[in-house]
């Protein structure tokens, strides 16, 4: 493999689909490798450098969900789930396990390329100190539980702080309602996943008062993502 090219692993048991993805990604300038079985992925990744994985769910040898779970035990390589299973639970489970995005079959190869570029851009964003999150004009300090908008401190409830902390930790990454619910439990929050909508509404209203609009984006049927405000 050319060391100067981004390396993408395609895990797909349907060889025609795998080759189609390979051809489009190579035309875009990416280096690719194809695996046809789920149980081959973890050993291969442990021995080879790769910047992105396109991971089918229904694989021989090991299901894609189990592959993702195994990868996340030792690697944070970006993963895009590719699946013909349209049940929402499969999509949500993939994201909760640490997948960065998902694409449903049938898909447009050009869409896949666009999604690959977007996830790689997010993965390339520089890390920030563990206790401090900077996302555009917002800054959040985990240790002091303070949030600033354009340098001015803004008061939020513990639940609102927890939600914003999770969303800001991975800009543009979609979090499900159930995932947000689980992650803010440590902020003394109890309730059902749909109550997240109410807390997000209150959070948006407070941010709007300080001129921050549409930084928390609804993703229909899934949950929410944080879009970095720039003005």
GISULNOR-V638936 format. One record per backbone hydrogen bond with DSSP energy under -0.5 kcal/mol. NH is the residue of the N-H (numbers start at 1). CO is the residue of the C=O. E is the energy in kcal/mol with one decimal. If there is no record, write none. Layout:
nh=<NH,NH>
co=<CO,CO>
e=<E,E>
//
This chain:
nh=<5,8,9,10,10,11,11,12,12,15,17,18,19,20,21,22,23,24,25,26,27,28,29,29,30,31,33,35,38,39,40,41,42,44,45,46,47,47,48,51,52,53,54,55,55,56,56,57,59,60,62,64,67,68,69,70,71,72,73,74,75,78,80,81,81,82,83,86,90,91,92,93,94,95,96,97,98,99,100,101,103,105,109,111,112,113,114,115,116,117,118,119,120,121,122,123,124,125,132,133,134,135,135,137,138,139,140,141,142,142,143,145,146,147,148,149,150,150,152,154,161,162,163,164,165,166,167,168,169,170,170,171,172,173,175,177,180,181,182,183,184,185,187,188,189,189,190,195,196,197,198,199,200,201,202,203,204,205,206,207,208,209,210,210,211,212,213,217,217,219,220,222,223,224,225,227,227,228>
co=<2,31,52,8,33,9,54,10,35,13,14,14,15,16,17,18,19,20,21,22,23,24,25,26,25,6,8,10,60,60,37,38,38,40,41,42,43,44,44,7,7,78,9,53,80,11,54,82,57,36,60,57,63,64,65,66,67,68,70,71,71,51,53,79,101,55,103,84,87,87,88,89,90,91,92,93,95,94,79,79,81,83,107,108,108,109,110,111,112,113,114,115,116,117,118,119,120,122,129,140,132,133,138,229,135,148,133,146,131,140,131,141,141,154,139,152,137,148,149,147,157,158,159,160,161,162,163,164,165,166,167,168,226,170,224,222,176,177,178,179,180,182,184,185,184,185,188,192,193,194,194,195,196,197,198,199,200,201,202,203,204,205,206,207,208,207,211,215,225,223,218,219,219,175,217,215,225,226>
e=<-1.8,-2.8,-2.8,-0.5,-3.3,-0.6,-3.2,-0.7,-1.9,-1.0,-0.5,-2.5,-2.6,-2.0,-2.5,-2.4,-2.6,-2.2,-2.5,-2.5,-2.1,-1.1,-0.5,-1.0,-2.5,-2.7,-1.7,-2.7,-2.5,-0.6,-0.9,-1.3,-0.5,-1.7,-2.9,-2.0,-0.8,-0.9,-1.3,-2.4,-1.0,-2.0,-3.0,-0.7,-2.7,-2.3,-0.6,-1.2,-1.3,-0.5,-0.8,-3.4,-2.1,-2.7,-2.4,-2.5,-2.6,-2.3,-1.0,-1.8,-2.5,-0.6,-2.8,-0.5,-2.7,-2.8,-2.2,-0.7,-0.9,-1.2,-3.0,-2.7,-2.0,-1.8,-2.8,-1.7,-1.3,-2.2,-2.7,-1.2,-2.8,-3.1,-0.5,-0.5,-1.9,-2.2,-2.2,-2.6,-2.6,-2.4,-2.1,-2.5,-2.4,-2.1,-2.0,-2.4,-1.4,-1.3,-1.5,-3.0,-0.5,-0.5,-2.5,-0.9,-1.5,-2.1,-2.8,-2.8,-3.0,-0.6,-0.6,-1.3,-1.2,-0.5,-2.8,-3.0,-2.7,-0.5,-1.9,-2.8,-2.8,-2.4,-2.5,-2.5,-2.5,-2.2,-2.5,-2.8,-1.3,-0.6,-0.9,-0.6,-2.6,-2.2,-3.2,-1.3,-2.5,-2.7,-2.3,-2.3,-1.7,-0.9,-2.1,-1.2,-0.7,-0.5,-0.5,-1.6,-1.3,-1.1,-0.6,-1.7,-2.7,-2.2,-2.1,-2.4,-2.9,-2.1,-2.0,-2.2,-2.6,-1.4,-0.6,-1.2,-1.9,-2.4,-0.7,-0.7,-2.8,-3.0,-0.6,-2.5,-1.4,-2.4,-2.1,-3.6,-0.6,-0.6>
//
